[in-house]
């Protein structure tokens, strides 16, 4: 009996140590007593014009793309940790999408070993920025070569989706290839190399439960991560942006589509998060005059439930995970980059 009690005591001690270690990972240290960690929101850069995607380099500099005004004026900026901004790439594609009538400019970025992959307009740019320093003469995007992702999407024989394209977000997959969310084609595209593309999956639309808008609502994929087994894809949904209809889909590498979590609203990006779940951005609430200011949020999702970590955000659009307790977020409505961090 004594041996059994000692064994149980050691087990309890081990579980306590494991719990504390898990909390240490998430909160950067077990706090004394029962004090709960708090999420701090701070502004790290301001004065941006329609900021979208964001990346962070090894120096701690932020790379942010602005959408532009449909006059081929999208651009990438480098923002130092002190908030000072420098143009890095200018004159990138920014157009009017002929199907939606909306500006289709700078989307999202991927920084990988000194190469910056940029989605802007219909195109994917690949730019070596390993030697670029804040304050250098900006790279002229109009002189760069590009890959026409939209040309592939609009010519593809889709089963369900309209022939539209808006290359919006991207990630590097476990195989080293690039995977692209095409928000217009409602699909995930696999880029093996320049000019070599295939479709991983089309995402399904669904019936519009309201009398407003089209009979079918499009999913509109906006963000993508890989959880070790499957891709998780956040969705915005199309007009009329019904509350509770946005889904996070689970897409296997072979293209099987299933639901990871439903009951969400206007999701615009997703990040790995931590042991408690993934981080997603809720863009905002759609009202009679469009999206309502300061109704966006940063949320934690785990496949079955969601928790608002920070509300009142003014149309957040892009999130970059720095570590499992720190994230940078671009806020389109305020023209800012904010940092969300657990103390």
Buried (B, 14 or more C-beta within 10 A) or exposed (E): EEEEEEEEEEEEEEEEEEEEEBBEBBBBBEEEEEEEBEBEBEEBBBEBEBBBBBBBBEEEBBBBBBBBBBEBBBBBBBBBEEBEBBBBBBBBBBBBBEBBEEBBBBBBBBBEEEEBBBBBBBBBBBBEBEEBEBEEEBBEBEEBEBBBBBEBBBEBEBEEBBEBBBBBBBBBBEEEBBBBBBBBBBBBBBBEEEEEBEBBBBBBBEEBEEEEEEEEBBBBBBBBBBEEEBBBBBBBBBBBBBEEBBBBBBBEBEBEBEEBBEBBBBBBBBBBBBEEBBBBBBBBBBEEEEBBBBBBBBBBBBBEEBEEBBEEBBBBBBBBBBEBBBBBBBBBBBBBBBBBBBE
